Amino acid sequence: MQSMEHEIQTALSHLNADVFEFSDESHLHAGHAGNSGGGHYRILIVSGAFENVSRIMRQRMVKEPLETHFCTGRIYALAIRALTPDEFFNRSNP
């Protein structure tokens, strides 16, 4: 089985990310109510595909290709930071 990092990165390959950072935070949430065993992850993705796109639409652009992972319980929670190259490299968006 592929690592979740690889699976997420592959699912988002159409965004042609300039930067992709992945963090598995599942160990921080072990035993929390409602968690049926899926992982808790955090990603940073920097892509020109986010130019002139609202923050909510950026979230959708990332979550929709991962829908199967959410539906099957492989991902329980995903924190997403989706930035344009200008926002990331010029640090104009903390």
N, C-alpha and C positions, 0 to 999 in steps of 0.2 A: 504494500500500500504506500502511496506517495505521502509525503508530509503535508500537513494542512497548509503550511506556508507555500509549498509548490502548487498545491491545488488552487489556492486563492490567486496566486500570481498568474497561473495559467488561465483561470477563468476571466481575469481582467486584462489579459494580453492585448485585447483589441484597443485598450486605452493608450498603448504605447508609452508606458510610464518612463519618465526621466529618472525618477527615484521611486523605489518601492522598499519600505521598511516594514517588518513584521515582528510582532511580539506576542508570545503566548502567555497570557495572564491567568490561565485556568487555575493554577495552584492558589491564586489569591481568592478564589471563589468556591473552593471545595466545601461542600456541605450547605451552601446557601439554599434557602427555600425556593422551590420552583425549578431549580436546575435539574434537568433530567439526564445530565451526563455530557451534554454538548460543551464544546470548548468556549472559552472567553478569549478573544483576540483583539489586538489593536494594530491598525495599519496606518501608514502614511503613504499616500500615493500622490505623485506630482506628475501632471500630464497637461499637455496643450489642449487636450479634449475638454478641459474644464474652463477654457477661455469664454468669457461672456455667459457663463452658466451660473445660475443661483446656487447657493449652498444646498438647498433641499434637493435640487435636481442632481447635483454632484453625488449626494448620498444615494439617490435612486440609481444613478449610473453605476455605482459600485455594488449596491445590494442586489439589484435585479439579476445579474449574471450568477449570483451566489444563492439564488432562491432555493435550489434543490438542497444545498447544504443546511439551510435554515429549516426547511420542511422535514428533512430526515433527522434533524436533531444533532447533526455533526457540529454546527455552529449554534451556540446558545446566545452569545452576545458578540457584537463586533463594533468596536469604536473606530470611527473613520475620520481621518484628517485628509481631505482632498483639496489640493492646492494647484494653482497654475505655476508654471516655471517662474514667472515674474514674482509671484507672491512668495515662493519658497526661496529662490536664490537672492532676492532683494530684501527678504525678511520684512516685507511690508504688511504681513498678516501673521501676528504672533500665534 
